[in-house]
C-alpha cells in the first residue's frame, strides 16, 4: 500500500471512529486549539475536558487571559498537574496580544517564538487550526509511525529529526488532508496502536504494518515504567499549591507546614515552587500566588 493510501485508510478510520472532542469541532479557534494542546501534555483527556471548558469560558481570547493575573491562571489550572503550564499559557497570551494583535499566528516560526510553545505544540496549532501540512509528532504518533514504517515496537524515549521525517513522508501532499491525516495518526496511536495492548485486528493499516510483518518484535531495552506520584515532591508541591489557590491572601508558613510532615521534603517542594515563579514570598514568613 503506498503511503498516500496508508494515510487515506487512516483518515477513513478517523472519520468513522474519532472521539467527539470539543477542540476538534469545526470553527474552533486557534487559541482554543493552543489551550487544548498545552493542557493535553502528559494529561489524560478525561481530566482536561472540564478544565478546558472552564478556561475558555473565562478567557475565550488571548487578550482576556493577558489582562488577568498569573495568580488567577494558577487558580483556574486547579489540579490539572504541571502548573507551570498555566504561567506559560498566560505569558503566551501576553505575547500574542503584544506581537500579533491578539490573534494566534499561523506562521510556524512565529508560533515557535511564543513563550512555552515548543516544536510539537507549534506544529499542532499550524496543522489543526490552520490546515497546514506539518508533521505533528507526539508519543502516540511516534509509536504508530515507528511500527507502521520501520517495524519497531516503539520510537525510543524522545522525539528525533527522524521521527519528523518519517511522519512527514506519510502525509498527503494536500495541506488540509495532511492535517486530517496527522489527527488520524494521533487517534490511532491513542486508541488502537497502544503501547501495551495494540488492537492490530482493528487497525486500518494492519495489512501494510511493518511491525506486524516483522512478527511484532519487542521493544529494545527495558520498558518504561509509569511515573509514581504518591510521596514525591510533585505531590507535596500540589498540596502546597492547593492551600495557596484557595486562600484570598498571603498564607503563613505555619499553615503550609501542616500539609506535609517531612520538613526537608516540604521545604524542598516550596523552594521549587518559588524557583518556578508559581509562589512568591510575602513578608517574613508568608507566601502567596504571584500577583503580576
GIBEL-V593297 format. One line per field, one symbol per residue. psi: psi as a letter, one per 20 degrees, with the letter a starting at -180 (. if undefined). A space follows every 10 residues. Layout:
psi->???
This chain:
psi->pqhhhggggg gggghhiqqn qhiiqpjpqh ghhggghghi okpqghhhgh hgggghhhmi qhhgghirqh ghggghhckh qmihhgghgg hggghgghhk kjppqhpghh ghiqpjoagg gghgggghhj kqnpoooagg ggggghghgi jqhajriqpr hhggghghhi qqhpghhghh gghggghghh hglrghmpmh ijpijhhjph gghjklqrqq rqqpqqpqgp irhgggghgg hgghhiqjaq pqhhhhhiip hogghghggg hhhghijhqq qobglrqrqp h.
